[in-house]
Amino acid sequence: MVFARTSASAPPGTPKIGLRERKKIQTRQAIRRAAFRLFEQEGYDATPVDRIAAAADVSPSTVFRYFPTKEDIVLTDDYDAVLEAGIRARPAGEPMVESVRHVAVEALGRITVADRAELAQRARLIRDVPAIRGRTAENHAREAEIIGAALAQRSGRPAGDLEVRVISAAILAALQEAVLRWVEEGPSASLEALIHRTMDVLARGLTL
């Protein structure tokens, strides 16, 4: 999810991960930070993977072990489990739109200024680089499964239920539009306010 990859701690109640997994996350984050820094300085297309590897002090094979393609550096995140845990921790009777609203805004409240700048850069890359934009559907499918599984558990419906899939896809698309609008409006815009406005549209039934 566009907003999901932050360096914030997991919500209370999320199981702690082991040392080995923490090291993997640290390596992935080091590669990402190096890549985003180079993308900003030199441009996405002008930045080869070997330059990213050198800047992150790892081998090119390590980069490819964590990210099979350069696009995956932008699109892959470590926090789908945090998103899922946050949604599942919300009250069972709460509408899914309200649960996602709460989890998204709460997550944004925990991120640093640097993480917020990286979030904006990530959104710009998704918007501006055709190769990345073309891969977002694959990423969204995985995230829709996460939201769909939580929604199915609450409603007692199968995860593949059409209404479950429609609601999950609508929520993800709405969140991405909020982030893209935030990037378009510039530094003075409030992403939290845009997420609230976006979730309000879904909550009132997509009416204008």
MARMARZA-172299 format. One record per residue (C-alpha): residue in three letters; x, y, z. Coordinates in Angstrom, 1 decimal. Example, Ala and Ser with C-alpha at 12.3 -4.5 7.8 and 13.67 -1.06 7.14 Angstrom:
# MARMARZA-172299
@code->ALA	u->12.3	v->-4.5	w->7.8;
@code->SER	u->13.7	v->-1.1	w->7.1;
# end
This chain:
# MARMARZA-172299
@code->MET	u->0.0	v->0.0	w->0.0;
@code->VAL	u->1.2	v->3.4	w->-0.9;
@code->PHE	u->1.3	v->4.7	w->2.7;
@code->ALA	u->2.2	v->1.4	w->4.4;
@code->ARG	u->6.0	v->1.4	w->4.3;
@code->THR	u->7.1	v->3.5	w->7.2;
@code->SER	u->9.8	v->3.1	w->9.8;
@code->ALA	u->7.2	v->3.5	w->12.5;
@code->SER	u->6.9	v->0.8	w->15.1;
@code->ALA	u->4.1	v->-1.7	w->14.8;
@code->PRO	u->0.8	v->-1.0	w->16.6;
@code->PRO	u->0.5	v->-2.3	w->20.2;
@code->GLY	u->-0.3	v->-6.0	w->20.3;
@code->THR	u->1.6	v->-6.8	w->17.1;
@code->PRO	u->3.9	v->-9.8	w->17.7;
@code->LYS	u->7.6	v->-9.0	w->17.9;
@code->ILE	u->9.8	v->-10.2	w->15.2;
@code->GLY	u->13.0	v->-12.1	w->15.7;
@code->LEU	u->16.6	v->-10.8	w->15.3;
@code->ARG	u->17.1	v->-12.5	w->11.9;
@code->GLU	u->13.9	v->-10.9	w->10.4;
@code->ARG	u->14.9	v->-7.5	w->11.9;
@code->LYS	u->18.2	v->-7.7	w->10.1;
@code->LYS	u->16.5	v->-8.5	w->6.9;
@code->ILE	u->14.2	v->-5.5	w->7.3;
@code->GLN	u->17.2	v->-3.3	w->8.0;
@code->THR	u->18.9	v->-4.5	w->4.9;
@code->ARG	u->15.8	v->-3.9	w->2.8;
@code->GLN	u->15.5	v->-0.4	w->4.2;
@code->ALA	u->19.2	v->0.4	w->3.6;
@code->ILE	u->18.7	v->-0.7	w->-0.1;
@code->ARG	u->15.6	v->1.4	w->-0.4;
@code->ARG	u->17.1	v->4.5	w->1.2;
@code->ALA	u->20.1	v->4.3	w->-1.1;
@code->ALA	u->17.9	v->3.8	w->-4.1;
@code->PHE	u->15.5	v->6.7	w->-3.3;
@code->ARG	u->18.5	v->9.0	w->-2.7;
@code->LEU	u->20.0	v->8.1	w->-6.1;
@code->PHE	u->16.6	v->8.3	w->-7.8;
@code->GLU	u->16.3	v->11.8	w->-6.5;
@code->GLN	u->19.8	v->12.8	w->-7.5;
@code->GLU	u->20.1	v->11.1	w->-10.9;
@code->GLY	u->16.6	v->10.0	w->-11.9;
@code->TYR	u->15.1	v->6.6	w->-11.9;
@code->ASP	u->16.0	v->5.4	w->-15.4;
@code->ALA	u->19.6	v->6.7	w->-15.0;
@code->THR	u->20.2	v->4.7	w->-11.8;
@code->PRO	u->21.4	v->1.1	w->-12.4;
@code->VAL	u->21.1	v->-1.6	w->-9.7;
@code->ASP	u->24.9	v->-1.9	w->-9.3;
@code->ARG	u->25.0	v->1.8	w->-8.2;
@code->ILE	u->22.2	v->1.2	w->-5.7;
@code->ALA	u->24.1	v->-1.8	w->-4.4;
@code->ALA	u->27.3	v->0.2	w->-3.9;
@code->ALA	u->25.5	v->3.0	w->-2.2;
@code->ALA	u->23.8	v->0.5	w->0.2;
@code->ASP	u->27.2	v->-1.3	w->0.8;
@code->VAL	u->25.8	v->-4.6	w->-0.5;
@code->SER	u->26.3	v->-6.7	w->-3.6;
@code->PRO	u->24.1	v->-6.5	w->-6.6;
@code->SER	u->23.0	v->-10.1	w->-6.0;
@code->THR	u->21.9	v->-9.1	w->-2.5;
@code->VAL	u->19.7	v->-6.3	w->-4.0;
@code->PHE	u->18.1	v->-8.9	w->-6.4;
@code->ARG	u->17.6	v->-11.3	w->-3.5;
@code->TYR	u->15.5	v->-8.7	w->-1.8;
@code->PHE	u->14.0	v->-7.1	w->-4.9;
@code->PRO	u->13.8	v->-9.2	w->-8.0;
@code->THR	u->13.5	v->-6.0	w->-10.2;
@code->LYS	u->14.3	v->-2.4	w->-9.8;
@code->GLU	u->10.6	v->-1.6	w->-9.8;
@code->ASP	u->10.2	v->-3.8	w->-6.7;
@code->ILE	u->12.4	v->-1.4	w->-4.7;
@code->VAL	u->9.7	v->1.2	w->-5.0;
@code->LEU	u->6.7	v->-1.1	w->-4.8;
@code->THR	u->7.6	v->-3.8	w->-2.3;
@code->ASP	u->7.1	v->-3.0	w->1.4;
@code->ASP	u->7.7	v->-4.7	w->4.8;
@code->TYR	u->4.5	v->-3.5	w->6.5;
@code->ASP	u->1.6	v->-5.4	w->5.0;
@code->ALA	u->1.6	v->-7.5	w->8.2;
@code->VAL	u->1.3	v->-4.2	w->10.2;
@code->LEU	u->-1.6	v->-3.1	w->8.0;
@code->GLU	u->-3.3	v->-6.4	w->8.5;
@code->ALA	u->-2.7	v->-6.4	w->12.3;
@code->GLY	u->-4.0	v->-2.9	w->12.5;
@code->ILE	u->-7.2	v->-3.7	w->10.7;
@code->ARG	u->-7.8	v->-6.9	w->12.6;
@code->ALA	u->-7.4	v->-5.0	w->15.9;
@code->ARG	u->-10.3	v->-2.7	w->15.1;
@code->PRO	u->-13.7	v->-3.5	w->16.6;
@code->ALA	u->-15.4	v->-6.3	w->14.7;
@code->GLY	u->-18.6	v->-4.4	w->14.0;
@code->GLU	u->-16.8	v->-1.3	w->12.7;
@code->PRO	u->-17.3	v->-0.6	w->8.9;
@code->MET	u->-14.1	v->-1.5	w->7.0;
@code->VAL	u->-13.9	v->2.1	w->5.6;
@code->GLU	u->-13.7	v->3.4	w->9.2;
@code->SER	u->-11.1	v->0.7	w->10.2;
@code->VAL	u->-8.8	v->1.6	w->7.2;
@code->ARG	u->-9.3	v->5.3	w->7.9;
@code->HIS	u->-8.2	v->4.8	w->11.5;
@code->VAL	u->-5.2	v->2.6	w->10.7;
@code->ALA	u->-4.0	v->4.9	w->7.9;
@code->VAL	u->-4.2	v->8.1	w->9.8;
@code->GLU	u->-2.7	v->6.5	w->12.9;
@code->ALA	u->0.2	v->5.1	w->10.8;
@code->LEU	u->0.9	v->8.6	w->9.3;
@code->GLY	u->1.0	v->10.0	w->12.8;
@code->ARG	u->3.9	v->7.8	w->13.7;
@code->ILE	u->6.2	v->8.4	w->10.7;
@code->THR	u->9.1	v->10.8	w->10.6;
@code->VAL	u->9.6	v->13.8	w->8.4;
@code->ALA	u->12.1	v->11.8	w->6.3;
@code->ASP	u->9.7	v->8.9	w->5.9;
@code->ARG	u->7.0	v->11.4	w->4.8;
@code->ALA	u->9.4	v->12.8	w->2.2;
@code->GLU	u->10.1	v->9.3	w->0.9;
@code->LEU	u->6.4	v->8.5	w->0.8;
@code->ALA	u->5.9	v->11.6	w->-1.5;
@code->GLN	u->8.9	v->10.5	w->-3.7;
@code->ARG	u->7.5	v->7.0	w->-3.9;
@code->ALA	u->4.1	v->8.4	w->-5.0;
@code->ARG	u->5.8	v->10.6	w->-7.7;
@code->LEU	u->7.7	v->7.6	w->-9.0;
@code->ILE	u->4.5	v->5.5	w->-9.3;
@code->ARG	u->2.8	v->8.4	w->-11.1;
@code->ASP	u->5.7	v->9.3	w->-13.4;
@code->VAL	u->7.6	v->6.1	w->-14.3;
@code->PRO	u->5.6	v->3.8	w->-16.7;
@code->ALA	u->7.5	v->0.7	w->-15.6;
@code->ILE	u->6.6	v->1.2	w->-12.0;
@code->ARG	u->3.0	v->2.3	w->-12.8;
@code->GLY	u->2.6	v->-0.9	w->-14.8;
@code->ARG	u->3.5	v->-3.1	w->-11.8;
@code->THR	u->1.1	v->-1.4	w->-9.4;
@code->ALA	u->-1.7	v->-3.8	w->-10.3;
@code->GLU	u->0.3	v->-6.8	w->-9.1;
@code->ASN	u->1.1	v->-5.0	w->-5.8;
@code->HIS	u->-2.6	v->-3.9	w->-5.3;
@code->ALA	u->-3.8	v->-7.5	w->-5.8;
@code->ARG	u->-1.7	v->-8.7	w->-2.9;
@code->GLU	u->-2.8	v->-5.8	w->-0.7;
@code->ALA	u->-6.5	v->-6.4	w->-1.7;
@code->GLU	u->-6.1	v->-10.0	w->-0.5;
@code->ILE	u->-5.0	v->-8.7	w->2.9;
@code->ILE	u->-7.9	v->-6.3	w->3.3;
@code->GLY	u->-10.3	v->-8.9	w->1.8;
@code->ALA	u->-9.2	v->-11.5	w->4.3;
@code->ALA	u->-9.9	v->-9.2	w->7.2;
@code->LEU	u->-13.3	v->-8.1	w->5.7;
@code->ALA	u->-14.2	v->-11.8	w->5.0;
@code->GLN	u->-13.4	v->-12.8	w->8.6;
@code->ARG	u->-15.7	v->-10.0	w->10.0;
@code->SER	u->-18.6	v->-10.7	w->7.6;
@code->GLY	u->-18.4	v->-14.4	w->7.6;
@code->ARG	u->-18.1	v->-14.4	w->3.8;
@code->PRO	u->-15.5	v->-16.2	w->1.7;
@code->ALA	u->-12.5	v->-14.1	w->0.8;
@code->GLY	u->-13.3	v->-14.5	w->-2.9;
@code->ASP	u->-16.8	v->-13.1	w->-2.5;
@code->LEU	u->-17.5	v->-10.5	w->-5.2;
@code->GLU	u->-18.7	v->-7.8	w->-2.7;
@code->VAL	u->-15.6	v->-8.4	w->-0.5;
@code->ARG	u->-13.3	v->-8.0	w->-3.5;
@code->VAL	u->-15.1	v->-4.8	w->-4.7;
@code->ILE	u->-14.9	v->-3.2	w->-1.3;
@code->SER	u->-11.3	v->-4.1	w->-0.9;
@code->ALA	u->-10.3	v->-2.8	w->-4.4;
@code->ALA	u->-12.3	v->0.4	w->-3.8;
@code->ILE	u->-10.6	v->1.2	w->-0.5;
@code->LEU	u->-7.1	v->0.6	w->-2.0;
@code->ALA	u->-7.8	v->2.7	w->-5.1;
@code->ALA	u->-9.2	v->5.5	w->-2.9;
@code->LEU	u->-6.1	v->5.5	w->-0.7;
@code->GLN	u->-3.8	v->5.7	w->-3.7;
@code->GLU	u->-5.8	v->8.6	w->-5.1;
@code->ALA	u->-5.5	v->10.5	w->-1.8;
@code->VAL	u->-1.7	v->10.1	w->-1.8;
@code->LEU	u->-1.4	v->11.1	w->-5.5;
@code->ARG	u->-3.6	v->14.2	w->-4.8;
@code->TRP	u->-1.4	v->15.0	w->-1.8;
@code->VAL	u->1.7	v->15.0	w->-4.1;
@code->GLU	u->0.0	v->17.2	w->-6.7;
@code->GLU	u->-1.1	v->19.8	w->-4.1;
@code->GLY	u->2.4	v->20.1	w->-2.6;
@code->PRO	u->4.0	v->20.5	w->0.8;
@code->SER	u->1.1	v->22.6	w->2.3;
@code->ALA	u->-1.4	v->19.8	w->1.8;
@code->SER	u->-2.4	v->17.5	w->4.6;
@code->LEU	u->-2.4	v->13.9	w->3.7;
@code->GLU	u->-4.4	v->13.0	w->6.8;
@code->ALA	u->-7.2	v->15.5	w->5.7;
@code->LEU	u->-7.2	v->14.0	w->2.2;
@code->ILE	u->-7.5	v->10.5	w->3.5;
@code->HIS	u->-10.5	v->11.6	w->5.6;
@code->ARG	u->-12.1	v->13.2	w->2.6;
@code->THR	u->-11.5	v->10.1	w->0.5;
@code->MET	u->-12.9	v->7.8	w->3.1;
@code->ASP	u->-15.9	v->10.1	w->3.5;
@code->VAL	u->-16.7	v->9.5	w->-0.2;
@code->LEU	u->-16.7	v->5.8	w->0.3;
@code->ALA	u->-18.6	v->5.9	w->3.5;
@code->ARG	u->-21.5	v->7.9	w->1.9;
@code->GLY	u->-21.8	v->5.3	w->-0.9;
@code->LEU	u->-19.9	v->6.9	w->-3.8;
@code->THR	u->-22.4	v->9.7	w->-4.3;
@code->LEU	u->-21.5	v->13.2	w->-5.4;
# end
